[in-house]
Amino acid sequence: MAWIKTVPDEEARGLLKQIYDGSIERAGKVWNITRLSSLRPQATQGSLSLYAATMFGPSELSRGEREMIAVVVSRANECHY
């Protein structure tokens, strides 16, 4: 398993703290996928923006269809989220 340095919740400051706080507000926790780029908060913010545009932006696919695609891709990648 890879080891990637991340910023713990209690050490988050500035933009990263805002991102972590928003994650906790939405999901009750900060998911590890969000932590992966925590050393570069602007990259984390960009990643979250891309996710939001993909999942919630205008599309011919329904939200359910998008979620199903995400599940299939995660399963194919043997990813538990």
ZIJOQUI-V737845 format. One record per pair of residues at least 12 apart in sequence whose ideal C-beta (glycine too) atoms are under 7 Angstrom apart, sorted by the first residue. I is the first residue (numbers start at 1). J is the second residue. D is the distance in whole Angstrom. If there is no record, write none. Layout:
I:J:D
I:J:D
This chain:
4:36:6
5:39:6
6:35:4
6:36:7
6:38:5
7:38:4
7:39:6
9:30:6
14:41:7
15:41:4
15:42:7
15:45:7
16:38:6
16:41:4
16:44:7
19:34:7
19:41:6
19:44:6
19:45:6
19:48:7
31:81:7
33:81:6
